[in-house]
Amino acid sequence: MTILGDGLMNHILVVEDNEISRKNLVDVLKENFSNIRIYQAGTGAEANKVLRNVQIDLFFLDIELPDTNGMKIAETIRSMKQYELAYIIFYYNASIFFYQGLYKNIIVMIL
């Protein structure tokens, strides 16, 4: 696994159903890091497709999606051997997912 800023290409998956929010996050990432390739998904199904076809280094997951939620996607990610230690960042403004994440050994950042 690589780390942002180490000079190697980093593959990031942004999963967010709100197009404006997704674009804003992608823009911030692109402005601050030159060594990244960003994949985008608006649903859990789209995220799963990327997971199976690309080796991702860092995940940004929205908690609420039209077809699933970020916690379920995180569980899918963690169930895949290549992602056992991958970094996952959640963003949402509700604390209930924080406690669920702690219970399942998933670090949750509420912004």
N, C-alpha and C positions, 0 to 999 in steps of 0.2 A: 504494500500500500504506500502510496506517495503522500506527501503533505504539501498543501498549497504554498507556493513560494520557493520550493526546492529546485526549481529549474526544469522539472519533468512535467510532461503533460498530465493534467488531472482531469478526470471525467466526473462530472457532477450531474445528478438527476434532481430536477426541481419538479415536485408534484404539487400542483395548485390548480384548482378548478376556476378561480377567478383570473381571467386573462390579464387584467390590469395589475393585480398583485404579483402575478407570475412575471410579467414583463418588468415590473419595478425591481424585483429581486434579481432577475437575470441581468438587468442593466447595472445594478450595483456590483454584482460579481464581475462582470466584464470590465467595468471601470477600474477595479482594484486589483485584478489578477490577469496577467497576460497569458499564462500557461494553462488555460482551462478550455475544456470543451464541455458545453452545457447541453444536456438533453432535457426536454420538457414533456410533461404529461399533465393532462387535465382530469384524468380519471384513474382509478386503481387498475383498470384493465390496460390502459396505455402504459402505466408504470410497470406492470408485470411484463409487458412485451419488451420494454427496454431492459429490464433486469435479466432477461433470458438471452439477450443478444449483445450486450455491452458490459464490460467490466467497469463498474462504477466505484469511485473512490470516496465520494461524499454525497449524502442524501439530504435534501431539504424536503420535509413532508408537511403538508397541510393536514390538520386533524380531520376536518370534515370535507368529504368529497361526495359527489353525487351517487356513486355506486359502492362506496366502502368508507373506511376511515383510516387515518394515518397509522393508528396503532396496529391494525390488521396488516397493513403493508409492511410495517416494521417487523412484525412476527414472520411474515413471508421472507423478508430480507434475512433475518437472523436464522431462518431454517435452512438457508443455502450456505454450504460450506465456505465458499469464497467470500461471504459477507459476515462471517461470525464476529469479526472485529471491526467492521466498517463503521465509520462515523455517521450518525443519523441526527439531524437537527429538526426538531418539530417547531412549528410556530402556530400559536393560537392564544387566545386570551382567557382560557378557562382552566381552573386548577384541577378539575377532576381527572384529566388525562395525566397530569403530573403524578398523582398518586398511583394511578394504574401503571404508569411507566416504571415507577420505583419498584412496584410489586413484581414486575417482570424483568428486572435488571436492564431497563432501557433508560438512558439519560434523556430527560426532557428539558428543553429550554423554553420558557414562556416569555415572550417578548411583549 
